[in-house]
Amino acid sequence: MKKLYETTMTNKGGRNGEVFSQDHSLEFKVSAPGTKGEGTNPEQLFAAGYSSCFNSALEMILSQAGKKVDSTIDCTVSLLNEAKTGLQLEVLLVGEIEGFTSEETSEWMKKAHEVCPYSKATQGNIEVILKAK
């Protein structure tokens, strides 16, 4: 397999610390979700990455089909406490494609879910729900 890109982020202090890239071009303070801390949290960072990756996959397959339209993806990441297994994540992806019906959007989202690297990485590990606006 040919590596296309690689990046490293470093965390110090866990959910009450900081995260930064090696070149410090990206730096965030991190706070636990639901606290009044001044930083972001891992769930927000995951949602940002997943929504961006998923929308890129959606745009790619639409483009391959000759459709040049705007799309929007909202990604909600929930941190769940399961009594038997402990903490886990759940993802809700809500999509909208300009000029498409909900049914059409839903079909294209299913196709994007098959090629999105984040979707592939989470497959079988966490529940990912797809929903069209």
Residue, then its C-alpha position, 0 to 999 in steps of 0.5 A: m500500500k502506498k502511503l499518501y500522507e502522515t501526520t502526528m499530533t501529541n497530547k500532554g495532560g489528557r483531557n485537561g491538557e493540550v494537543f499539538s502538531q509536531d510543527h506547532s501549526l495546529e495547537f489546542k487546549v483540551s478540556a473534558p466534555g461538559t466542563k467549563g474548561e477553555g479548550t476543545n475535547p477529543e470528541q469535537l476533534f473527532a467530529a471535525g475530522y470525520s465530517s471533513c473526511f466524509n464530505s470529501a468522500l461524498e464530493m469525490i463520488l458525486s464528482q466521479a458521477g459527473k455531479k458538481v453540487d455543494s454538500t454539507i455534513d454535520c457530524t455528532v459524536s456522542l460519548l456513551n457509558e455502557a454498563k458492560t463495556g465502559l465508555q464508547l463512541e457513537v456517530l451521527l452523520v447528517g447530510e445535505i446535498e444541494g438540489f437532492t431529495s432526502e432519499e437521493t442524499s441518503e443513497w449517496m451517503k451510503k455510497a460515501h460511507e463505503v469509501c470514507p477512510y473514517s467510516k472504514a476505520t470505525q466499521g464494526n467498532i462503533e455505531v455510525i448512523l447516516k441521516a439525510k436532512 
